[in-house]
Amino acid sequence: AATDYIAEMRQLQPQGPYLLGGFSGGGLIAWEIARQLQAAGQDVPLVILLDTPIPLRPALSRLDKALIKL
């Protein structure tokens, strides 16, 4: 999806800077768009993620688990 969106974006604005944002699952796509654009040498000074889930949850330490129980 990110690659397709980049193609659409570049039809209107071939060069950066690009300001990106996404809501919920769209935030993950915005993050990937930013990653691909930066890898292509484009400037992406801002990516806004609203209510976006973490793709991989970090493992909780024993201390974290104890603090949650408190």
C-alpha contacts under 8 A as a table, 3 or more apart, distances in Angstrom:
res1	aa1	res2	aa2	distance
1	A	4	D	5.21
1	A	5	Y	6.24
1	A	29	I	7.17
2	A	5	Y	5.12
2	A	6	I	6.14
2	A	29	I	5.72
2	A	30	A	7.36
2	A	32	E	6.21
2	A	33	I	5.14
3	T	6	I	5.13
3	T	7	A	6.39
3	T	33	I	7.12
3	T	36	Q	7.94
4	D	7	A	5.20
4	D	8	E	6.49
5	Y	8	E	5.07
5	Y	9	M	6.09
5	Y	33	I	7.72
6	I	9	M	4.97
6	I	10	R	6.03
6	I	33	I	6.70
6	I	37	L	7.90
7	A	10	R	5.29
7	A	11	Q	6.51
8	E	11	Q	5.36
8	E	12	L	7.16
9	M	12	L	5.55
9	M	13	Q	5.98
9	M	14	P	7.38
10	R	13	Q	4.69
10	R	14	P	4.16
10	R	15	Q	7.02
11	Q	14	P	6.11
13	Q	16	G	7.28
15	Q	18	Y	7.92
15	Q	42	Q	6.88
16	G	42	Q	5.58
16	G	43	D	5.24
16	G	44	V	6.84
17	P	42	Q	6.83
17	P	43	D	4.66
17	P	44	V	5.46
17	P	45	P	6.84
18	Y	42	Q	7.92
18	Y	43	D	6.38
18	Y	44	V	4.90
18	Y	45	P	6.96
18	Y	46	L	7.44
19	L	44	V	6.13
19	L	45	P	6.50
19	L	46	L	5.08
19	L	47	V	6.16
20	L	30	A	6.16
20	L	34	A	7.38
20	L	44	V	7.71
20	L	46	L	6.22
20	L	47	V	4.71
20	L	48	I	6.22
21	G	26	G	7.95
21	G	27	G	6.42
21	G	30	A	5.83
21	G	47	V	5.36
21	G	48	I	4.32
21	G	49	L	5.73
21	G	50	L	7.68
22	G	25	G	7.46
22	G	26	G	4.54
22	G	27	G	3.84
22	G	28	L	7.37
22	G	29	I	7.30
22	G	30	A	5.61
22	G	48	I	6.44
22	G	49	L	5.31
22	G	50	L	6.19
22	G	52	T	7.85
23	F	26	G	4.99
23	F	27	G	5.07
23	F	49	L	6.15
23	F	50	L	4.68
23	F	51	D	5.97
23	F	52	T	6.20
24	S	27	G	5.52
24	S	28	L	7.59
24	S	49	L	7.61
24	S	50	L	6.14
24	S	51	D	4.93
24	S	52	T	4.15
24	S	53	P	6.60
25	G	28	L	5.46
25	G	29	I	6.91
25	G	52	T	6.01
25	G	53	P	7.13
26	G	29	I	5.01
26	G	30	A	6.14
26	G	52	T	7.57
27	G	30	A	4.93
27	G	31	W	6.12
27	G	48	I	7.51
27	G	49	L	4.93
27	G	50	L	6.62
27	G	51	D	7.85
27	G	52	T	5.42
28	L	31	W	5.06
28	L	32	E	6.30
28	L	49	L	7.90
28	L	52	T	6.87
28	L	53	P	7.91
28	L	55	P	7.93
29	I	32	E	5.06
29	I	33	I	6.07
30	A	33	I	4.98
30	A	34	A	6.16
30	A	47	V	7.11
30	A	49	L	7.76
31	W	34	A	5.15
31	W	35	R	6.24
31	W	47	V	6.95
31	W	49	L	8.00
32	E	35	R	4.92
32	E	36	Q	6.16
33	I	36	Q	5.21
33	I	37	L	6.06
34	A	37	L	5.14
34	A	38	Q	6.03
34	A	44	V	6.29
34	A	47	V	7.25
35	R	38	Q	5.31
35	R	39	A	6.16
36	Q	39	A	5.05
36	Q	40	A	6.29
37	L	40	A	5.03
37	L	41	G	6.51
37	L	42	Q	5.24
37	L	43	D	7.42
37	L	44	V	7.30
38	Q	41	G	4.99
38	Q	42	Q	4.92
38	Q	43	D	6.23
38	Q	44	V	6.58
39	A	42	Q	7.32
44	V	47	V	7.39
49	L	52	T	5.84
54	I	57	R	6.18
60	L	63	L	7.91
60	L	64	D	5.66
60	L	65	K	6.39
61	S	64	D	5.07
61	S	65	K	6.37
62	R	65	K	5.16
62	R	66	A	6.20
63	L	66	A	5.07
63	L	67	L	6.15
64	D	67	L	5.14
64	D	68	I	6.22
65	K	68	I	5.13
65	K	69	K	6.38
66	A	69	K	5.18
66	A	70	L	6.43
67	L	70	L	5.07
